[in-house]
């Protein structure tokens, strides 16, 4: 038996853009604010020629900032210290240590989990100024790279030859 002929206009593998529902008249601009409802705030600051020394208690020494304000780059962002290889390794070990906790298992609170990782990280590297947010932010791209390498290692392990050692598999995965 012959299969029924396919319509030449239909290609099941061709890309078709998704149908977007119509929004009606798109050319009509949306009204964002009403010009007639603008409020005017009266001037509240004193612009007189009074003696400026009377309000010494309100003057602030601009040089007396905290150390964090001093460490800013040209865009105003806070400068952070670079992660060393030792710190990255300590972070990975801290994550493994805290995530394989048999007592807590997966019943750990998200914040307390990352606080434990930070505590273990600080104990491993001998203390640091890192915050929970910095540790968590550093871990996310590290985890992607670790998972990629794990895939390469598993692939090399599946094709392991007879008498091949783990070190040989590691070398194959790294190449």
C-alpha positions, -999 to 999 in steps of 0.1 A, spaced: 0 0 0 11 35 -7 11 62 19 -12 91 12 7 120 -5 18 148 18 8 183 11 38 202 -4 29 233 16 32 216 50 66 209 64 65 194 99 101 204 106 98 240 94 100 268 120 67 285 127 66 316 148 41 314 177 8 331 172 6 363 193 -29 374 203 -38 408 188 -38 438 212 -62 458 191 -51 492 179 -14 493 188 -8 527 173 -28 544 200 -4 557 226 -10 548 262 -15 577 286 12 574 312 5 606 332 -19 635 332 -2 669 327 -30 687 345 -25 668 378 11 679 384 17 689 420 41 716 429 61 712 461 68 746 478 104 755 486 111 745 521 148 752 525 159 784 540 180 804 514 186 834 538 220 848 547 220 834 583 252 824 600 261 789 588 279 781 620 247 780 641 239 745 629 272 729 636 255 700 652 240 691 619 272 694 599 287 661 590 324 655 584 325 642 549 358 625 554 345 603 583 330 575 561 333 539 568 359 517 552 334 502 528 328 536 512 365 541 505 367 509 484 346 519 454 355 518 418 348 546 392 312 534 387 304 537 424 303 499 430 319 484 460 352 467 452 354 431 464 385 410 469 392 384 442 385 347 449 417 326 451 419 290 440 423 280 476 390 298 485 372 283 455 383 248 466 373 256 502 339 267 490 334 235 471 344 214 501 321 234 523 292 229 500 298 191 498 302 189 536 269 208 543 249 193 515 257 157 525 247 162 561 229 129 570 212 144 600 195 173 582 192 158 548 171 180 525 152 194 555 175 224 558 163 260 556 178 278 526 193 307 547 206 284 574 221 261 548 241 289 532 251 302 567 265 268 575 284 268 542 299 302 551 308 290 586 325 259 572 342 280 545 355 305 571 368 276 593 386 261 563 403 293 550 409 307 585 383 335 583 373 359 556 352 390 550 328 371 527 291 373 531 264 347 525 254 365 493 290 365 480 294 328 487 261 319 471 268 341 441 302 325 436 289 290 439 263 292 411 288 296 382 312 272 399 285 246 401 279 249 363 316 243 356 318 214 381 287 198 365 303 202 330 335 186 342 315 158 359 299 150 326 333 148 309 346 126 336 316 102 335 320 100 297 357 92 300 349 67 328 323 48 305 350 44 279 376 33 304 400 7 290 410 -25 308 435 -18 336 430 20 333 434 39 366 413 68 379 442 91 372 442 81 335 404 87 333 410 122 349 437 129 322 412 119 294 385 141 309 408 171 311 419 168 275 
